[in-house]
Amino acid sequence: MNHHELPSAWKKRIALFLISQNLSLFGSSVVGFAILWHITLETSSGVWMMLATVCSLLPQVFVSLFGGVWADRYNRKYLIMLADGFISLATLALAISFLLGFRRLELLLVASVIRSLGAGIQMPAVSAIYPQLVPEEQLTKIQGINQTLGSVLMLFSPAVGGILLGTAGIIGAFFVDIVTAALAILVMSRIHVEKGPIVHAAKSMWKDIGDGFSYIFGHQQLRRIIICCMFSFFLFTPAAVLTPLMIERTFGNDVWLLTANEIAWSAASIVGGIFVSLKGQFQDKARTMAICIVGFGVMFGLLGISWNFISYLIFMGIAGFFMPVVVTVQTVYIQEITSPEVLGRVFSVIQLIISAAMPIAILLFGPLADVVSVESILLISGVLLALVGVLYGLSEKRIGLEGIDVQQE
């Protein structure tokens, strides 16, 4: 971005961008919660939870690599707007079919697939566009503010989802998503985005994807982040997906219990986001990531041995504090150490790992949750997740020591 422009110019631009993206996030979250809870309350089945999760995440695996290439080739602003429009059209079609009386659960799975494809295109572009909007020294602060805003909306979205599900039904949630997507596109259209480094499109799509992988796996720090993400998100899955099932089986099937679960997470995430915004910078980002992953593991393990719903909410809340810290630090760390012309593809590979790890994990953990207790799954996956954090921290420390040795020589 142009470092000679007035501070008010980039501040206005990023303010509009954050408004646009958080409007989009809010609508998507309301629908996401409504679909997941609707299926949970209708079926009380680990297999159906597995199907819902796979349909909402797996399509991103197939499209995210292409999304990364497109984010490096084309105007990221228009790519984000098109993806938002595509997702809202799928939701509109779903709303119409439900209004006409076609209310099979399979339709929710089909809509989840289409929404996931849109997200796979949109997310690499969103992550890669920040350096075009914000001075580098402000990236951590802005990401912290974004995480806080997202957490505030995530605090309200489960409540809105729960209220809509209990009053207007799932169709009400569909229309919230359609309206917020339209507003997000309108706001985004008002933003001037400076042209970023665009990859020459003469290369084949597969060559661009191959170049992205070569860059990542030839870069020591990026390679370790990718491996850490792969294991972390696999082990994160039981806490992310099966906790509504645990609540329904252990504490009761009232919608307010599911809502309280999400509110505990989101309220703590707001605190974590504010903490990141005020702190502004983290000197040792790799060490901070490792500490957060260990924190997740410990808290998820404790969820498995929580003795009542209050203790469960406390552990869930403490885990929620770590989320904006680890997401912000990881995102900024990647933005700082990656060449701008491959940034879209790097984030698409991260998205690929996230999108692939969780469906693969739920194929194991979903059916397993119908055989053993969710609590035992949370305990074991939490211990293993803490171990991943420890190993990542030790590997990054070794890189740092090797760097010091090279400098001394």
Secondary structure in CASP SS format (residue, H / E / C, confidence):
PFRMAT SS
TARGET T0000
AUTHOR 0000-0000-0000
METHOD secondary structure of the structure
MODEL  1
M C 1.00
N C 1.00
H C 1.00
H C 1.00
E C 1.00
L C 1.00
P H 1.00
S H 1.00
A H 1.00
W H 1.00
K H 1.00
K H 1.00
R H 1.00
I H 1.00
A H 1.00
L H 1.00
F H 1.00
L H 1.00
I H 1.00
S H 1.00
Q H 1.00
N H 1.00
L H 1.00
S H 1.00
L H 1.00
F H 1.00
G H 1.00
S H 1.00
S H 1.00
V H 1.00
V H 1.00
G H 1.00
F H 1.00
A H 1.00
I H 1.00
L H 1.00
W H 1.00
H H 1.00
I H 1.00
T H 1.00
L H 1.00
E H 1.00
T H 1.00
S C 1.00
S C 1.00
G H 1.00
V H 1.00
W H 1.00
M H 1.00
M H 1.00
L H 1.00
A H 1.00
T H 1.00
V H 1.00
C H 1.00
S H 1.00
L H 1.00
L H 1.00
P H 1.00
Q H 1.00
V H 1.00
F H 1.00
V H 1.00
S H 1.00
L H 1.00
F H 1.00
G H 1.00
G H 1.00
V H 1.00
W H 1.00
A H 1.00
D H 1.00
R H 1.00
Y C 1.00
N C 1.00
R H 1.00
K H 1.00
Y H 1.00
L H 1.00
I H 1.00
M H 1.00
L H 1.00
A H 1.00
D H 1.00
G H 1.00
F H 1.00
I H 1.00
S H 1.00
L H 1.00
A H 1.00
T H 1.00
L H 1.00
A H 1.00
L H 1.00
A H 1.00
I H 1.00
S H 1.00
F H 1.00
L H 1.00
L C 1.00
G C 1.00
F C 1.00
R C 1.00
R C 1.00
L H 1.00
E H 1.00
L H 1.00
L H 1.00
L H 1.00
V H 1.00
A H 1.00
S H 1.00
V H 1.00
I H 1.00
R H 1.00
S H 1.00
L H 1.00
G H 1.00
A H 1.00
G H 1.00
I H 1.00
Q H 1.00
M H 1.00
P H 1.00
A H 1.00
V H 1.00
S H 1.00
A H 1.00
I H 1.00
Y H 1.00
P H 1.00
Q H 1.00
L H 1.00
V C 1.00
P C 1.00
E H 1.00
E H 1.00
Q H 1.00
L H 1.00
T H 1.00
K H 1.00
I H 1.00
Q H 1.00
G H 1.00
I H 1.00
N H 1.00
Q H 1.00
T H 1.00
L H 1.00
G H 1.00
S H 1.00
V H 1.00
L H 1.00
M H 1.00
L H 1.00
F H 1.00
S H 1.00
P H 1.00
A H 1.00
V H 1.00
G H 1.00
G H 1.00
I H 1.00
L H 1.00
L H 1.00
G H 1.00
T C 1.00
A C 1.00
G C 1.00
I H 1.00
I H 1.00
G H 1.00
A H 1.00
F H 1.00
F H 1.00
V H 1.00
D H 1.00
I H 1.00
V H 1.00
T H 1.00
A H 1.00
A H 1.00
L H 1.00
A H 1.00
I H 1.00
L H 1.00
V H 1.00
M H 1.00
S C 1.00
R C 1.00
I C 1.00
H C 1.00
V C 1.00
E C 1.00
K C 1.00
G C 1.00
P C 1.00
I C 1.00
V C 1.00
H C 1.00
A C 1.00
A C 1.00
K C 1.00
S C 1.00
M H 1.00
W H 1.00
K H 1.00
D H 1.00
I H 1.00
G H 1.00
D H 1.00
G H 1.00
F H 1.00
S H 1.00
Y H 1.00
I H 1.00
F H 1.00
G C 1.00
H C 1.00
Q H 1.00
Q H 1.00
L H 1.00
R H 1.00
R H 1.00
I H 1.00
I H 1.00
I H 1.00
C H 1.00
C H 1.00
M H 1.00
F H 1.00
S H 1.00
F H 1.00
F H 1.00
L H 1.00
F H 1.00
T H 1.00
P H 1.00
A H 1.00
A H 1.00
V H 1.00
L H 1.00
T H 1.00
P H 1.00
L H 1.00
M H 1.00
I H 1.00
E H 1.00
R H 1.00
T H 1.00
F C 1.00
G C 1.00
N C 1.00
D C 1.00
V H 1.00
W H 1.00
L H 1.00
L H 1.00
T H 1.00
A H 1.00
N H 1.00
E H 1.00
I H 1.00
A H 1.00
W H 1.00
S H 1.00
A H 1.00
A H 1.00
S H 1.00
I H 1.00
V H 1.00
G H 1.00
G H 1.00
I H 1.00
F H 1.00
V H 1.00
S H 1.00
L H 1.00
K H 1.00
G C 1.00
Q C 1.00
F C 1.00
Q C 1.00
D C 1.00
K H 1.00
A H 1.00
R H 1.00
T H 1.00
M H 1.00
A H 1.00
I H 1.00
C H 1.00
I H 1.00
V H 1.00
G H 1.00
F H 1.00
G H 1.00
V H 1.00
M H 1.00
F H 1.00
G H 1.00
L H 1.00
L H 1.00
G C 1.00
I C 1.00
S C 1.00
W C 1.00
N C 1.00
F H 1.00
I H 1.00
S H 1.00
Y H 1.00
L H 1.00
I H 1.00
F H 1.00
M H 1.00
G H 1.00
I H 1.00
A H 1.00
G H 1.00
F H 1.00
F H 1.00
M H 1.00
P H 1.00
V H 1.00
V H 1.00
V H 1.00
T H 1.00
V H 1.00
Q H 1.00
T H 1.00
V H 1.00
Y H 1.00
I H 1.00
Q H 1.00
E H 1.00
I H 1.00
T C 1.00
S C 1.00
P H 1.00
E H 1.00
V H 1.00
L H 1.00
G H 1.00
R H 1.00
V H 1.00
F H 1.00
S H 1.00
V H 1.00
I H 1.00
Q H 1.00
L H 1.00
I H 1.00
I H 1.00
S H 1.00
A H 1.00
A H 1.00
M H 1.00
P H 1.00
I H 1.00
A H 1.00
I H 1.00
L H 1.00
L H 1.00
F H 1.00
G H 1.00
P H 1.00
L H 1.00
A C 1.00
D C 1.00
V C 1.00
V C 1.00
S C 1.00
V H 1.00
E H 1.00
S H 1.00
I H 1.00
L H 1.00
L H 1.00
I H 1.00
S H 1.00
G H 1.00
V H 1.00
L H 1.00
L H 1.00
A H 1.00
L H 1.00
V H 1.00
G H 1.00
V H 1.00
L H 1.00
Y H 1.00
G H 1.00
L H 1.00
S H 1.00
E H 1.00
K H 1.00
R H 1.00
I H 1.00
G H 1.00
L H 1.00
E H 1.00
G H 1.00
I H 1.00
D H 1.00
V H 1.00
Q H 1.00
Q H 1.00
E C 1.00
END
